[in-house]
């Protein structure tokens, strides 16, 4: 008899009880934790009553009397050099907003790299950035990037990972003139979370990048002995008299979808659906926010770029692009994950595993000064193929109550973190997936501790249990990751174990049943040369035991990366490695070449080529050789017109007779006309020679702010087939096999 498993919700009560005890300790003089009493005085923006006009022109009176800084110092490609062009920043605030104004001098303004582009597409441009730690506790920062035309990009950094998928509501404008460019920024206080206090202190690092010189600098200057540990090098930013206001947002949305597919020689309608939905955001406290959505539609506005999907040992990874899941995603970053190329435990929560949710709700934020909590619940529609495989329904209709119940999987996630000294933390996580007789539960503890200015120790200990009508299994995962970064030298050491039966259906795990050790050293040199501006040498070794077959494999590489001239990167790597698959050892080593260049203001290109040993993954695997090529080129004939071409190629040749088993090519072209920062028109054409199919994707998109959007998309899929009256057969001509029209409109109202 199987004992039913239940999600351990009681853990939440235990966490809250422990939180109360720890908060009591904070306020007890004998038990108080040490604080850093040597913090610098910091910056004091001026309080204003009349806000500046946000137009990218710094003619408002406030900018002449606000707090101002000018001494920007480089950290890329080297530390400690004064930026070649002067930069000044002024700061102000009022009861509802924070304001920043940058003026970035440039003696050659015609060479400033900037274009009118859609949000989050300015990585290669000149830009400024406001790195803001709104709690001033070194746990997380929000980065607000702006290019010279006022185009935005934002991200959230926590637990060593920068998440660029998240979008905040804020405002910016920019303009280029004869001596450089100016940027003005307004950040609403409702877009930030910060402590309720008579005098709020945030942390900040201000940043500027000069693209054509590949130079980035900050104020204050970063310490070369601490590397790019931004969180530990913030300067205090004082805002007396600001208070969190009521946070209440409503976002009604309407989605229309019409899908057609080939059925016996004719295009038949397979979906014609109008779907209204409503999303709510409410600040329960100034630091704790509830998100809820009813009848959501999580359709993406752009198809995922094609990836080689044959001969795989584990599933492909796709990034999260759906706004509901992006919110608060930084809370789910775990210590000692993504530690090296060998790391099989990439994340404990990967929300792309939630495919088609019926509803969802989230609670995230702070409780007290040092405690953060994130709760997520989603009811996910189970894919029909899983239902059929489980014998839970027929192809057309599910008949029993048990089968109807199994159509939905219940997915709870609980995440708790306790901040420690500097950017250290201790956390706990639970995640589950429950449907009828099937259940999965996984969770445990993780954290990180800063040993000195440059060195972090990360760790985790997770356990899992899974059961269905056939039985149950339990497993575990342990990991420790020590790493250090300075100007001249990096190193890391990793030890991990993932048991064979460890399972987390809500995470991203590439392999189980292994134990391994890795080590890395990376010396860095800075020659006094205009050709080789920086050299990074890397030596890596990993020894892995496949515990299922009691066999060892190895992974070792040496590489050199150089910054060439003003705007080029090049890397060469040689690896010797082996891999165990189904009890056989295969060679997977080879060489890698990479080159990336900003050829001119309007043209950039990059290429990665690998010639490696590879495995044909099947019940009868064999050794082979593969050529892997990834290449891309971006050209801007006009500031508002963008063209992107990319190519992915992979082949496989059997070693025993040199026969080519497959050749896989994906070529993709994208043209975007950006009318202004809010509106663009885009066309994508993607050809897959292996699947013999052609994908077209057309999109018109208007985004006023994140949440207030209008998207209209149309796409088609063509295959080299024809209907002969009985079946579809292969032919040389292309036939449209799928067609879809997509419309989404939403309006975010902030009270």
Secondary structure, 3 states (H helix, E strand, C coil): CCCCCCCCCHHHHHHHHHHHHHHHHHCCCCCCCCCCCCCCCCECCEECCCCCCCCCCCCCCHHHHCEEECCCEEEECCCCCECCCCEEEEEEECCCEEEEEEEEECCCHHHCCCCCCCCCCCCCCCEEEEEEECCCCCCEEEEEEEECCCCEEEEEEECCEEECCCCCCCEEEEEEECCEEEEEEEEEHHHCCCCCCCEEEEEEEEEEEEHHHCEEEEECCCCHHHCCCHHHHCEEEEEECCCCCCCEEEEEEEEEEEEEEEECCEEEEEEEEEEEEEEEEEEEECCEEEEEEECCCCCCCCCCCCCCCCCCCCCCCCCCCCHHHHCCHHHHCCCCCCCCCCCCEEECCCHHHCCCEEEEEEEEEEECCCEEEEEEEEEEECCHHHHHHCCCCCCCCCCCHHHHHHCEEEEEEEEEEEECCCCCEEEEEEEEEEECCEEEEEEEEEEEEEEECCEEEEEEEEEEEEEECCEEEEEEEEEEEEEEECCCEEEEEEEEEECCCCCCCCCEECCCCEEEEEEEEEEEECCCCCCEEEEEEEEEEEEEEECCCCEEEEEEEEEEEEEECCCEEEEEEEEEEEEEECCEEEECCEEEEEEEECCCCCEEEEEEEEEEEEEECCCCCEEEEEEEEEEEEEEEEECCEEEEEEEEEEEEEECCCCCEEEEEEEEEEEEEEECCCCEEEEEEEEEECCCCEEEEEEEEEEEEECCEEEEEEEEEEEEEEEECCCCEEEEEEEEEEEEEEEEEEEEEEEC
